[in-house]
């Protein structure tokens, strides 16, 4: 099998991929064409069906496995697949495990590291609250380790939510050591919980799309509700501490226009918003560079980062 990360300009391929998305678009001349995103466990590739009326174009739907014949080209610095023939793949032509993108890091190791951060919390209430999810709830642990952190922007793969959460928590741990004014326990607990609402905002892979709850409420509100409900089960949990923890979660996107119900009013909330933004943007650029393959030049405009990207020269 030719995995997507190995595709290079000029290659002609005949492979099975997962159809992640499918849309009908129009050229400037008004001609309809198929706009697809195809996926395997190594990534995605933007794909085009320029001749929808071709007899080689069969019927298929989103999340179908499709057999594709096409040519790999470059467009605005990124690889693109020009599809000549496409059909729904038959059972036996593919192994589903080859089509779920997975973290490049060891999931069991990452989760063990996250649990160590839980055990390091000295505040008994924050320790008990975080342990109730990350240590004492095996069903939650299984779901958390499998889930993605986003639909498409960053960490959109199996283990993505865990990888992003661990990275943000690690950055916060560094910040707490560098700025002694920060309450480390509050900051790290908020970091571990900041994206917990993604479990309900996004459906499981391979669909990995927004749920009704996700569309109507969003992961920030959902996550704050999950943490508040669990904290109320802990006898004697201080109300002021609960409010400060919830504020950090509600403010972790930093700005109202970025979806935060509140702007950071606590030092810990500000630090968490910086750590979350840093990890999300760095991972976005890393994934864009990987999608560029061997391209040593400019990779094109990235909507999330709002700039043209280029790989650093060696």
Steps between C-alpha positions, in 0.01 A plus 500: 500500500621850418430706812411864448809631678719323241325645192719720281434723202486303177391171656209308345312305767231232517406463866215486751448799730226619736283779359507755781295767323326545165365819345397621157669828411525714187795624299520867401349393167197357681582131450419262787781294652539271799692636797611214729720445800642148510658355812711218632677460833789721389296804402267652242531624144286752312356326194312615191270323253513736204273291275194397700338355188777251436388133493784432745332706773277273706256565784638537850428697818691671779673245731499237224826326418570584135734351242673786322712526185668837471805720460682687775566866420598813692264795542596812695777313678294198610442158351176441313354187345335532159253210490451319167291207627324443834255245639382368834745234615385144561539327836832322506676776309592690815581464871324775704799539733700642207268799470477648848770765552682427826736702719865440421560475873433197722150543643554286812816694585328835455209400721737379772675839489167679533413286802831600659396863471175406679693336784727806530212729600530586870160660542280212625186620320666557162687172538181308575307673222758428230559144626125431485524535122855414395580220748178357645274499191612231249216574255598866490869409465430277198294768326746778584795307358319424171344841432629775271548860610349665192313434180774622268717784634740318734531164678218353293603138555473208742678610817483864391304620802742322734808628315374859502391486865833354613692761300299790642538359852877467451526860377298613803728304732798685351324836538418423865870436564603819321236725658467421873194725521299231318297250701642181348222269621224721363682556171583134435154378599343754264742392224402135536129590486507789250389294196308222677183625328642381165380152600143618447560776245649263240381156395746211505735426214480438210199736482663757732232762434307745719210357699178692561622573853831617360335732249254645751721528810865451404772315688581786739151512654464121486836451674422752773171321569674160520759630748242686710272197526784272610634755751157520665532130580810571714404588857637832621634613161562876554262717299764765426742234369224351283422843354866573426548163331187549287616849406829362368310252282250761377777749414754266341448630145616837624271731304123530461532489120683167529206340682587564864192589707737703721838666455772389746467682832734273698873456448448125456228554239732727301785248517269217387375702202860564388596131539192381309556752219869411474445127470212534255689733267829312510323171426307665217825612337667162558208319332505747208872438450443124499221538243746690282703182451842570348409855402788726608328822390192685609210279611219746432257697716379345824155626602544424871840669528404772248833496321698325228720224640847375411721224633813620679813461284742228608 
